[in-house]
Amino acid sequence: MVFFHLNGHNCDMREIIRHIDEVKRRVGLIVGQPMTFEVNKGRNKFVKFDGYIQDAYPAIFTVRCMIEGEEELLSYSYNDILTRNVRINRK
């Protein structure tokens, strides 16, 4: 059995899959709603911007936002949320 360390707990692979499925479900519920995103750009430096989740796919989700006056379409994996590299908050 393969074990991973997640949020301070040892988790087996089945447990991580359940967590990812829950993240996918929650992301699917907020598609199209205005949100605030915080994205870790490395060295614990976060970039904060407003936008909305445009689509949720099996492995990734896309975010439509305005960054420095330019409309952008960004994509992230659900694992980015689990690892807290992407944080999503209601606006």
Order of alpha helices (4+ residues) and beta strands (2+ residues): beta-beta-alpha-beta-beta-beta-beta-alpha-beta
